[in-house]
Amino acid sequence: MRVHHLSCGSFNPPTMSGLVCHVLLCESDEGLVLVDTGLGLEDYRNPGPRMGPVAKILRPVADESLTAVRQVEARGYTVDDVTHIVLTHMDFDHVGGLSDFPNATVHTTADEHAAAVTDPDFLDRRRYRPAQLTHGPAFTIHVGRGDVWQHDLTGHEVVPGVTMIPMPGHSRGHAAVAVDAGERGLLVHAGVAVFDASSYADASPAGRPLGRIVAMRAFEKVVGRDRRAIRRNHQTLRRLNDIHGITVFPAHDKRMLHDLQES
């Protein structure tokens, strides 16, 4: 499966400038598959209700060319060529582009769908942005831990070669997404099961040493739902990343995105 690494959003919060929204565009036999969407067109045009007050802190760069829909079109495809969207979770910077692909099937875990849509608690209501879902996404909801997958993990294969691996901690129903990229090996989009790549890796895919990003690690603790689960996720991701042929990367660490775009 051919996989493109996209940046579908950029943020410049204090002490963490240059955060990216790492999105995968996968050319599968069942059509194009996106892993997350980053920000969408309507997020830039109507930022208040769609991104909320946290946008004033994160300071998104207003650039519609970064949206997944514009990058899909730039590659000669149409909106309807995107048949599936697989979400790591439903925070605003990961689902903003859903409304740009209204006919795609959207995959998420049952726990995340409950948190964002059907049964939000007090914290969830402050976190998720219902305005991003008013177009009525066609959800396929995956219940439980899934089937036995690889490396002592379980997951839901949403299309051949694309597997959603439940990994709660950052949010109630967060998942990592593994993509079989053929000769390029197995790509594991960790979403925000980890923020700073140095939490699980010593070097980037190009072999560059990874230093600690203290501000990222602090932010991860502030916004996470379950710190104990987050620590377990870091251990799991390190174990996966140490296996030959597997590349793990988080959603917001630009070092990993740049290396994978250049590889």
C-alpha positions in Angstrom: 0.0 0.0 0.0 1.4 3.4 -1.0 1.3 5.9 1.9 1.8 9.6 1.8 2.7 11.6 5.0 0.9 14.9 5.1 0.9 17.8 7.5 -2.8 18.9 7.7 -2.4 21.7 10.2 0.3 23.7 12.0 0.3 25.3 15.4 2.6 27.8 17.2 1.8 27.7 20.9 4.2 29.3 23.3 7.3 27.1 23.9 6.2 24.6 21.3 6.2 26.3 17.9 5.9 24.3 14.7 3.5 21.5 15.9 2.2 19.6 13.0 -1.0 17.5 12.4 0.5 14.3 10.9 -2.1 12.6 8.6 -1.7 9.6 6.4 -3.1 9.3 3.0 -3.2 5.6 2.0 -3.8 4.3 -1.5 -5.7 1.1 -0.8 -7.6 -1.3 -3.0 -10.8 0.0 -1.5 -10.1 3.7 -2.3 -8.1 6.3 -0.5 -7.9 6.0 3.3 -7.1 8.9 5.6 -5.7 8.3 9.1 -7.0 11.4 10.9 -7.8 14.6 9.0 -6.2 17.5 10.7 -8.0 20.8 10.4 -10.6 21.3 7.7 -11.7 24.2 5.5 -14.5 25.2 7.9 -12.1 25.3 10.8 -10.3 28.2 9.2 -13.6 29.9 8.0 -15.5 29.5 11.3 -12.8 29.0 14.0 -14.8 30.0 17.1 -17.3 27.1 17.5 -15.2 24.6 15.6 -11.9 25.0 17.5 -13.0 26.6 20.7 -11.0 28.8 23.1 -8.0 26.5 23.2 -7.2 27.7 19.7 -6.1 31.0 21.2 -3.4 29.1 23.0 -2.4 26.8 20.2 -2.4 29.5 17.6 -3.1 27.6 14.4 -1.6 28.8 11.2 -4.4 29.9 8.8 -3.5 28.1 5.6 -6.2 26.2 3.7 -3.6 24.6 1.5 -2.7 22.4 4.5 -6.1 20.8 4.7 -6.4 17.2 3.7 -9.0 18.0 1.0 -6.7 20.5 -0.8 -3.8 18.1 -0.6 -5.9 15.2 -1.9 -7.1 17.5 -4.8 -3.5 18.6 -5.5 -2.6 14.9 -6.1 -5.3 14.7 -8.8 -8.0 12.9 -6.7 -11.5 14.0 -5.8 -13.3 14.2 -2.5 -15.2 11.1 -3.3 -12.0 9.1 -3.9 -11.6 9.1 -0.1 -13.7 6.2 1.0 -12.5 5.6 4.6 -11.3 7.8 7.4 -9.7 6.1 10.4 -9.5 8.3 13.6 -7.0 8.0 16.4 -9.4 10.1 18.4 -11.9 13.0 18.1 -10.1 16.1 19.3 -10.7 19.1 17.1 -7.3 19.0 15.4 -7.8 15.4 14.3 -11.4 15.5 13.0 -11.8 19.0 11.6 -11.5 17.7 8.0 -14.3 15.2 8.3 -16.8 17.7 6.9 -14.7 18.0 3.7 -15.3 14.3 3.0 -19.0 13.9 3.7 -19.4 10.6 1.9 -16.5 8.8 3.6 -17.0 6.0 6.2 -15.5 7.2 9.5 -14.1 4.6 11.8 -13.7 5.2 15.5 -13.8 3.2 18.7 -17.1 2.9 20.7 -15.5 4.5 23.7 -14.3 7.5 21.7 -17.7 7.9 20.0 -19.4 7.8 23.3 -17.1 10.4 24.8 -17.4 12.8 21.8 -21.0 12.2 20.7 -23.5 10.1 22.6 -22.3 10.1 26.3 -19.8 12.8 27.1 -19.0 13.5 30.7 -18.1 16.9 32.1 -14.5 16.8 30.8 -15.6 15.5 27.4 -18.1 18.4 27.0 -15.3 20.9 27.4 -13.0 19.0 25.1 -14.9 18.0 21.9 -16.4 20.3 19.4 -19.9 19.2 18.2 -19.9 21.9 15.5 -17.4 19.8 13.6 -19.9 17.0 13.3 -23.1 18.8 12.2 -22.8 17.4 8.7 -23.6 13.9 10.1 -20.5 11.7 9.5 -21.2 8.1 8.5 -19.6 6.4 11.5 -18.6 2.8 11.8 -18.1 2.1 15.5 -15.7 -0.6 16.6 -16.5 -2.1 20.0 -14.1 -3.6 22.4 -10.4 -4.5 22.0 -10.8 -6.2 18.6 -9.3 -9.4 17.4 -5.8 -10.8 18.0 -3.4 -8.8 15.9 0.4 -8.9 16.2 3.0 -8.6 18.9 0.5 -9.4 21.7 -1.8 -6.6 20.7 -5.4 -6.7 19.5 -7.1 -4.5 17.0 -9.9 -3.9 14.4 -8.9 -4.3 10.7 -11.0 -1.6 9.2 -9.9 -2.2 5.6 -7.2 -4.8 4.5 -3.9 -3.6 5.8 -5.2 -0.9 8.1 -5.8 -1.8 11.7 -7.1 0.3 14.6 -5.4 -0.7 17.9 -7.2 0.6 21.0 -4.8 2.6 23.1 -6.9 4.7 25.6 -5.2 7.2 27.9 -5.0 10.5 26.2 -8.8 10.2 25.7 -11.4 7.6 26.7 -11.3 5.8 23.3 -8.0 6.7 21.8 -6.4 4.3 19.3 -3.2 3.9 17.3 -3.5 2.9 13.7 -1.2 0.5 11.9 -0.8 0.5 8.2 0.9 -2.2 6.1 3.1 -0.2 3.7 4.5 -3.2 1.9 8.3 -2.9 1.4 8.3 0.2 3.7 7.2 -2.1 6.6 4.5 -1.4 9.1 3.7 2.2 10.0 2.1 2.8 13.3 0.4 6.2 13.6 0.4 6.6 17.4 -1.9 9.7 17.4 -1.4 11.3 20.7 -0.8 8.1 22.7 2.6 9.9 22.9 3.5 13.5 22.1 7.3 13.6 22.2 8.9 10.9 20.0 11.9 10.7 22.4 9.5 9.2 24.9 9.8 5.9 23.0 12.7 6.3 20.5 16.3 7.3 20.8 16.6 8.4 17.1 14.3 9.5 14.3 13.8 7.4 11.2 16.7 9.1 9.5 18.9 8.3 12.5 19.0 11.7 14.0 19.2 11.7 17.9 15.9 12.7 19.5 16.2 15.2 22.4 13.5 15.6 25.0 10.8 18.2 24.3 10.0 19.2 27.8 7.0 21.4 26.9 5.4 18.6 24.9 5.8 16.2 27.8 4.2 18.7 30.2 1.3 19.4 27.8 0.7 15.6 27.4 0.2 15.3 31.2 -2.1 18.3 31.4 -4.5 17.1 28.6 -4.4 13.3 29.2 -7.2 11.5 30.8 -5.2 8.6 32.4 -1.5 9.1 33.2 -1.0 5.5 34.1 -2.4 4.3 30.8 -0.3 6.9 29.0 2.9 5.4 30.6 1.8 1.9 29.5 1.2 3.2 26.0 4.7 4.7 25.9 6.2 1.3 26.9 4.1 -0.5 24.2 5.1 2.0 21.5 8.8 1.6 22.4 8.5 -2.2 22.2 6.9 -1.9 18.8 9.4 0.7 17.5 12.3 -1.6 18.5 11.0 -4.3 16.2 12.7 -4.4 12.8 10.3 -3.2 10.1 8.0 -1.2 12.3 8.1 2.6 12.4 6.1 4.4 15.1 5.3 8.1 15.0 3.1 10.6 16.9 0.7 13.1 15.5 2.4 16.3 16.5 6.2 15.8 16.4 7.5 17.5 13.3 10.8 15.7 13.5 9.2 12.4 12.7 7.0 13.9 10.0 9.9 15.5 8.2 12.0 12.4 8.2 9.1 10.2 6.9 8.3 12.7 4.1 11.9 12.6 3.0 12.3 8.8 3.1 
